[in-house]
């Protein structure tokens, strides 16, 4: 039972991704544009440079594309880390490049199935480009996971002294 609990974060992240991907294109775009507008408004407040009209709309559209891709990278980095953890804990012999390949591979397969799922959602499509972006997130997440293990090993050594 405990081994199954290690997978709970990965399953929850997969559900979150599935829910985001299930939103029709207009709702998804509206949600991300709302976030983009808040971020841009904060930038305007901090910089003291307010942009209006068509220039603001262009800036928001450009920023929105970046934010959407960063969201892909972030959610798949989190998924990769949440897959690496139970694999590392429950399979002690699985280390190094084998752990990396399995973790990143599972994450990419989920990304591909998610893109396929989007082909059934109104206004959405499955994009190979998005799977590639998600793959970057998977790799980043695995690197962060390994860095956290490295940092934890030093912390553990310090406690044992």
Secondary structure, DSSP 8 states (H G I E B T S, - for coil): -HHHHHTHHHHHHHHHHHHHHHS-HHHHHHHHHHHHHHHHHHHHHHHT----HHHHHHHHHHHHHHHHHHHHHHHHHHHHHHHHHHHHHH-TT--HHHHHHHHHHHHHHHHHHHHHHHTTSTT----HHHHHHHHHHHHHHHHHHHHHHHHHHHHHHHHH-
